Amino acid sequence: MKQQRLNNSPITYYISENGNIEWLLFLHAAFVDHNMFKSQTEYFRDKFNILTVDIIGHGNSTDTQKGDSIDKMSMWINEILKKENIEKIHIVGVSLCAILAQDFANRFPGAVQSLACFGGYDINNFDKTLQKKNGAVQMLMMLKAVFSIKWFAKSNKKISAYTLQAQQEFYDMNIKFRKRSFMYLSSLNGMVNVHETQQRNYPLLIGCGEHDDPMAHEAVKQWKEHEPDCQTIIFENAGHCINMDVPETFNTVLEKFWANRL
């Protein structure tokens, strides 16, 4: 993957271009970086052009300026697409970036070829009860990080992954997360329940792992009720970051989804 920097932004992104027609964009979970998609980039690199991004405050996207925050990510991603002459792209978002993927789709629907969101919720119709529960979980995680990033990472790996290998991989990335980066996430709620869902001119796939938090399962259920035409899947033997727990199954599901798209 070729590392690039988007001008006038803190964002570092990575490109693998091999002359393929279609592009994939992988957006990682909170507290890790683009490397969580290592299995996916290796599997798909000969079949698609691939774009991955370190979101603000993560990985190599930490050289920020005053006013930089996560609510600018969709704009920055759109600028990357313009810079790389990408008209349309398949977007895969996991956890936190299932939210960012939807925010991008709300703002730039014409650039979306397909949308796949895992371990997330419908940001256009987020139930208030689930929103409060989710906020409480996030606050507890932040408190742990304030005391110790190591403690935070040890606790977070068990929440974020199911298999021991995936837990260790998640921990190795999470331990590099800096406490100050929490402040860049403060504007996340500004993306929720702002837009009305418009008719999608692209296919939508949503899902979570069978061992993910019950809130994730309820979120998938509620999202399906609002968008009955979307495809849903629950991954066996997987937790929150399904692409790390069951990479082979995850890759196969995505490949079939893209092959059978509208």
VOPAGU-2260 file (C-alpha; in pm, 1 decimal, decimal comma):
REM VOPAGU-2260
SITE   aa  ch    i         X         Y         Z
SITE  MET   A    0       0,0       0,0       0,0
SITE  LYS   A    1     134,7     339,4     -99,6
SITE  GLN   A    2     111,6     596,4     181,6
SITE  GLN   A    3     -21,2     942,0      93,7
SITE  ARG   A    4    -111,3    1260,2     280,6
SITE  LEU   A    5    -413,5    1473,2     196,6
SITE  ASN   A    6    -307,3    1837,2     171,8
SITE  ASN   A    7    -448,6    2084,3     423,7
SITE  SER   A    8    -568,4    1805,3     650,7
SITE  PRO   A    9    -431,8    1566,7     914,8
SITE  ILE   A   10    -535,4    1264,1     710,2
SITE  THR   A   11    -299,8     992,3     593,1
SITE  TYR   A   12    -436,2     737,4     349,5
SITE  TYR   A   13    -310,6     431,4     165,5
SITE  ILE   A   14    -355,4     327,9    -197,0
SITE  SER   A   15    -317,5      -1,2    -380,2
SITE  GLU   A   16    -393,1      58,9    -747,7
SITE  ASN   A   17    -345,7    -217,5   -1001,3
SITE  GLY   A   18    -541,9     -97,1   -1301,8
SITE  ASN   A   19    -870,6    -246,0   -1182,6
SITE  ILE   A   20   -1196,3     -74,1   -1269,4
SITE  GLU   A   21   -1360,2     -72,3    -926,7
SITE  TRP   A   22   -1246,2      76,1    -596,1
SITE  LEU   A   23   -1290,2     -37,4    -234,4
SITE  LEU   A   24   -1272,6     190,3      69,9
SITE  PHE   A   25   -1215,3      27,1     410,9
SITE  LEU   A   26   -1284,4     242,7     719,3
SITE  HIS   A   27   -1152,6     110,2    1049,8
SITE  ALA   A   28   -1290,5      87,0    1402,9
SITE  ALA   A   29   -1212,3     332,1    1681,6
SITE  PHE   A   30    -876,1     315,7    1864,9
SITE  VAL   A   31    -695,6     117,9    1592,0
SITE  ASP   A   32    -590,4     208,7    1235,6
SITE  HIS   A   33    -603,9      98,2     872,4
SITE  ASN   A   34    -401,1    -213,6     956,9
SITE  MET   A   35    -711,7    -381,6    1096,0
SITE  PHE   A   36    -794,8    -451,9     729,3
SITE  LYS   A   37    -466,9    -626,6     652,6
SITE  SER   A   38    -643,8    -952,5     562,6
SITE  GLN   A   39    -887,1    -769,7     335,3
SITE  THR   A   40    -623,9    -568,0     150,6
SITE  GLU   A   41    -419,4    -881,1      87,5
SITE  TYR   A   42    -722,1   -1076,6     -34,8
SITE  PHE   A   43    -871,2    -810,1    -261,7
SITE  ARG   A   44    -561,3    -631,3    -389,2
SITE  ASP   A   45    -553,3    -821,7    -719,8
SITE  LYS   A   46    -929,0    -789,0    -774,5
SITE  PHE   A   47    -995,3    -423,1    -689,0
SITE  ASN   A   48    -814,3     -96,1    -637,5
SITE  ILE   A   49    -804,6     -36,8    -261,3
SITE  LEU   A   50    -815,6     275,8     -47,6
SITE  THR   A   51    -775,1     271,2     330,8
SITE  VAL   A   52    -762,9     568,1     566,0
SITE  ASP   A   53    -637,5     643,8     914,6
SITE  ILE   A   54    -922,6     852,4    1053,2
SITE  ILE   A   55    -843,9    1164,7    1252,4
SITE  GLY   A   56    -656,7    1097,0    1577,9
SITE  HIS   A   57    -565,3     743,6    1473,5
SITE  GLY   A   58    -258,7     584,8    1315,0
SITE  ASN   A   59     -66,1     845,6    1116,1
SITE  SER   A   60    -351,3    1100,7    1108,3
SITE  THR   A   61    -255,6    1291,1    1422,9
SITE  ASP   A   62     -90,2    1605,9    1286,9
SITE  THR   A   63    -398,9    1818,0    1350,5
SITE  GLN   A   64    -481,0    2186,5    1356,0
SITE  LYS   A   65    -729,5    2381,4    1563,9
SITE  GLY   A   66   -1084,1    2301,2    1458,1
SITE  ASP   A   67   -1006,2    1958,6    1312,2
SITE  SER   A   68   -1258,2    1695,9    1423,0
SITE  ILE   A   69   -1426,2    1378,2    1309,3
SITE  ASP   A   70   -1721,4    1558,2    1152,2
SITE  LYS   A   71   -1484,3    1667,6     873,5
SITE  MET   A   72   -1394,7    1311,3     776,2
SITE  SER   A   73   -1657,5    1282,4     501,4
SITE  MET   A   74   -1530,1    1602,3     341,6
SITE  TRP   A   75   -1170,7    1480,9     361,6
SITE  ILE   A   76   -1260,7    1142,9     212,9
SITE  ASN   A   77   -1438,1    1318,8     -72,8
SITE  GLU   A   78   -1125,4    1526,5    -131,0
SITE  ILE   A   79    -919,6    1207,3    -144,8
SITE  LEU   A   80   -1154,4    1064,7    -407,1
SITE  LYS   A   81   -1118,3    1380,8    -614,6
SITE  LYS   A   82    -740,6    1376,9    -580,8
SITE  GLU   A   83    -722,3    1012,4    -690,9
SITE  ASN   A   84    -983,0    1056,6    -968,5
SITE  ILE   A   85   -1224,4     806,2    -811,7
SITE  GLU   A   86   -1584,0     864,3    -921,4
SITE  LYS   A   87   -1755,1     582,6    -731,1
SITE  ILE   A   88   -1641,5     347,9    -456,5
SITE  HIS   A   89   -1757,8      48,1    -254,3
SITE  ILE   A   90   -1747,7     149,7     114,0
SITE  VAL   A   91   -1697,3     -85,4     410,2
SITE  GLY   A   92   -1722,8      60,4     761,0
SITE  VAL   A   93   -1671,7    -126,6    1088,1
SITE  SER   A   94   -1785,9      -4,2    1431,5
SITE  LEU   A   95   -1719,6     372,1    1459,0
SITE  CYS   A   96   -1660,4     391,2    1087,5
SITE  ALA   A   97   -1994,0     231,3    1010,5
SITE  ILE   A   98   -2115,3     572,4    1128,4
SITE  LEU   A   99   -1864,4     761,2     913,7
SITE  ALA   A  100   -1949,8     546,8     611,8
SITE  GLN   A  101   -2315,7     642,5     647,1
SITE  ASP   A  102   -2233,8    1008,0     699,4
SITE  PHE   A  103   -2035,2    1003,9     376,2
SITE  ALA   A  104   -2324,9     830,6     197,4
SITE  ASN   A  105   -2565,9    1095,7     329,8
SITE  ARG   A  106   -2347,5    1378,2     202,6
SITE  PHE   A  107   -2208,6    1230,2    -118,3
SITE  PRO   A  108   -2454,7     960,3    -234,2
SITE  GLY   A  109   -2342,6     988,8    -595,1
SITE  ALA   A  110   -1996,3     862,2    -502,6
SITE  VAL   A  111   -2124,3     543,3    -338,3
SITE  GLN   A  112   -2125,2     221,4    -541,3
SITE  SER   A  113   -2227,0       4,7    -245,3
SITE  LEU   A  114   -2234,8      40,2     133,0
SITE  ALA   A  115   -2152,5    -226,8     393,0
SITE  CYS   A  116   -2172,1    -145,7     764,7
SITE  PHE   A  117   -2085,8    -383,2    1048,1
SITE  GLY   A  118   -2112,7    -336,5    1423,9
SITE  GLY   A  119   -2288,7      -3,1    1374,9
SITE  TYR   A  120   -2636,1     146,6    1379,5
SITE  ASP   A  121   -2864,4     345,7    1152,0
SITE  ILE   A  122   -2748,7     703,6    1211,0
SITE  ASN   A  123   -3060,7     844,2    1046,8
SITE  ASN   A  124   -3296,9     657,1    1278,8
SITE  PHE   A  125   -3102,4     589,6    1598,9
SITE  ASP   A  126   -3334,5     487,6    1880,9
SITE  LYS   A  127   -3298,2     721,9    2181,5
SITE  THR   A  128   -3287,3     434,8    2430,2
SITE  LEU   A  129   -3003,6     266,8    2242,3
SITE  GLN   A  130   -2833,8     603,6    2205,1
SITE  LYS   A  131   -2828,6     652,8    2583,5
SITE  LYS   A  132   -2695,9     300,4    2643,6
SITE  ASN   A  133   -2429,8     348,1    2378,9
SITE  GLY   A  134   -2327,5     680,4    2534,2
SITE  ALA   A  135   -2289,7     517,8    2875,7
SITE  VAL   A  136   -2063,1     247,7    2732,7
SITE  GLN   A  137   -1848,7     506,7    2558,4
SITE  MET   A  138   -1814,5     711,7    2876,9
SITE  LEU   A  139   -1693,6     407,8    3071,3
SITE  MET   A  140   -1435,3     333,9    2805,6
SITE  MET   A  141   -1308,3     690,7    2814,9
SITE  LEU   A  142   -1270,8     679,3    3193,9
SITE  LYS   A  143   -1052,7     370,1    3166,6
SITE  ALA   A  144    -835,1     540,7    2907,0
SITE  VAL   A  145    -791,0     846,8    3130,2
SITE  PHE   A  146    -630,6     629,3    3396,8
SITE  SER   A  147    -427,5     405,7    3167,1
SITE  ILE   A  148    -418,9     339,4    2793,9
SITE  LYS   A  149    -275,5      -6,3    2870,4
SITE  TRP   A  150    -570,6     -85,7    3098,2
SITE  PHE   A  151    -804,9      58,1    2839,4
SITE  ALA   A  152    -653,1    -152,1    2560,3
SITE  LYS   A  153    -663,6    -472,9    2764,6
SITE  SER   A  154   -1030,0    -420,4    2842,1
SITE  ASN   A  155   -1116,3    -298,4    2493,3
SITE  LYS   A  156    -968,0    -597,1    2310,8
SITE  LYS   A  157   -1218,1    -830,9    2478,5
SITE  ILE   A  158   -1507,0    -606,4    2379,6
SITE  SER   A  159   -1382,7    -557,2    2025,7
SITE  ALA   A  160   -1277,8    -907,9    1922,6
SITE  TYR   A  161   -1377,4   -1266,2    1999,5
SITE  THR   A  162   -1083,4   -1482,3    1894,0
SITE  LEU   A  163    -755,9   -1467,3    2087,5
SITE  GLN   A  164    -558,3   -1382,5    1774,1
SITE  ALA   A  165    -788,7   -1093,8    1682,6
SITE  GLN   A  166    -782,3    -969,0    2041,5
SITE  GLN   A  167    -402,5    -955,2    2038,4
SITE  GLU   A  168    -397,7    -779,0    1699,7
SITE  PHE   A  169    -651,3    -526,3    1823,7
SITE  TYR   A  170    -450,8    -466,5    2143,1
SITE  ASP   A  171    -127,7    -410,4    1949,4
SITE  MET   A  172    -295,5    -128,1    1756,2
SITE  ASN   A  173    -503,7       9,6    2045,4
SITE  ILE   A  174    -201,4      53,7    2270,9
SITE  LYS   A  175     -74,2     321,0    2028,5
SITE  PHE   A  176    -391,1     530,8    2061,6
SITE  ARG   A  177    -326,7     864,3    2233,7
SITE  LYS   A  178    -555,3     999,7    2506,7
SITE  ARG   A  179    -574,1    1343,2    2345,1
SITE  SER   A  180    -733,6    1188,1    2037,5
SITE  PHE   A  181   -1060,9    1143,9    2225,9
SITE  MET   A  182   -1129,7    1513,4    2175,4
SITE  TYR   A  183   -1147,4    1467,6    1798,1
SITE  LEU   A  184   -1440,4    1227,0    1846,5
SITE  SER   A  185   -1654,1    1474,0    2041,4
SITE  SER   A  186   -1849,7    1587,9    1735,0
SITE  LEU   A  187   -1961,7    1234,1    1647,3
SITE  ASN   A  188   -2315,0    1285,4    1778,5
SITE  GLY   A  189   -2356,1    1568,1    1528,1
SITE  MET   A  190   -2392,6    1302,2    1257,9
SITE  VAL   A  191   -2680,6    1120,7    1429,3
SITE  ASN   A  192   -3049,0    1175,0    1347,5
SITE  VAL   A  193   -2967,1    1473,7    1127,3
SITE  HIS   A  194   -3057,1    1342,9     782,5
SITE  GLU   A  195   -3358,6    1154,2     654,3
SITE  THR   A  196   -3273,3     836,2     469,9
SITE  GLN   A  197   -3310,8     892,5      98,3
SITE  GLN   A  198   -3375,2     625,5    -162,1
SITE  ARG   A  199   -3049,1     441,5    -210,1
SITE  ASN   A  200   -2933,3     389,8    -566,5
SITE  TYR   A  201   -2683,7     130,8    -444,9
SITE  PRO   A  202   -2706,4    -190,5    -237,1
SITE  LEU   A  203   -2674,6    -188,1     142,2
SITE  LEU   A  204   -2538,2    -470,0     360,6
SITE  ILE   A  205   -2551,7    -455,0     741,2
SITE  GLY   A  206   -2456,6    -700,6    1013,4
SITE  CYS   A  207   -2263,9    -789,0    1327,4
SITE  GLY   A  208   -2095,2   -1082,3    1498,6
SITE  GLU   A  209   -2297,1   -1336,2    1694,6
SITE  HIS   A  210   -2088,0   -1259,3    2003,8
SITE  ASP   A  211   -2117,7    -882,1    1970,7
SITE  ASP   A  212   -2299,7    -678,5    2235,2
SITE  PRO   A  213   -2681,5    -723,2    2242,2
SITE  MET   A  214   -2711,3    -355,1    2145,9
SITE  ALA   A  215   -2543,1    -435,4    1814,1
SITE  HIS   A  216   -2798,1    -705,2    1740,1
SITE  GLU   A  217   -3085,0    -475,5    1831,2
SITE  ALA   A  218   -2936,2    -203,6    1611,0
SITE  VAL   A  219   -2926,7    -439,4    1311,5
SITE  LYS   A  220   -3287,8    -539,9    1378,6
SITE  GLN   A  221   -3408,1    -181,3    1398,8
SITE  TRP   A  222   -3212,3     -77,6    1089,9
SITE  LYS   A  223   -3365,4    -364,0     890,1
SITE  GLU   A  224   -3711,2    -242,9     994,6
SITE  HIS   A  225   -3637,5     102,4     850,9
SITE  GLU   A  226   -3473,6     -31,9     534,5
SITE  PRO   A  227   -3631,0    -371,3     458,4
SITE  ASP   A  228   -3455,8    -397,8     121,2
SITE  CYS   A  229   -3109,9    -409,8     276,9
SITE  GLN   A  230   -2919,9    -736,7     321,5
SITE  THR   A  231   -2838,2    -851,6     675,1
SITE  ILE   A  232   -2595,3   -1105,4     813,9
SITE  ILE   A  233   -2488,0   -1230,2    1156,6
SITE  PHE   A  234   -2137,5   -1376,4    1150,9
SITE  GLU   A  235   -2078,7   -1692,6    1352,3
SITE  ASN   A  236   -1771,7   -1717,5    1577,8
SITE  ALA   A  237   -1720,2   -1340,5    1563,5
SITE  GLY   A  238   -1746,8   -1045,6    1797,8
SITE  HIS   A  239   -1749,2    -674,9    1720,5
SITE  CYS   A  240   -1466,9    -652,9    1465,5
SITE  ILE   A  241   -1580,5    -939,1    1248,0
SITE  ASN   A  242   -1326,2    -875,3     973,6
SITE  MET   A  243   -1051,4    -959,9    1224,2
SITE  ASP   A  244   -1226,7   -1253,2    1392,9
SITE  VAL   A  245   -1335,4   -1436,4    1077,7
SITE  PRO   A  246   -1146,4   -1272,6     788,9
SITE  GLU   A  247   -1201,1   -1552,0     536,9
SITE  THR   A  248   -1577,0   -1558,2     592,2
SITE  PHE   A  249   -1589,7   -1178,3     591,4
SITE  ASN   A  250   -1402,1   -1158,6     261,1
SITE  THR   A  251   -1627,4   -1418,7     100,3
SITE  VAL   A  252   -1943,2   -1238,2     214,3
SITE  LEU   A  253   -1820,7    -908,2      70,8
SITE  GLU   A  254   -1714,4   -1069,3    -254,7
SITE  LYS   A  255   -2059,6   -1224,2    -302,3
SITE  PHE   A  256   -2227,8    -897,2    -205,4
SITE  TRP   A  257   -2037,8    -704,0    -469,6
SITE  ALA   A  258   -2084,9    -975,3    -731,2
SITE  ASN   A  259   -2463,2    -980,3    -679,5
SITE  ARG   A  260   -2517,1    -605,7    -640,0
SITE  LEU   A  261   -2801,6    -432,4    -817,2
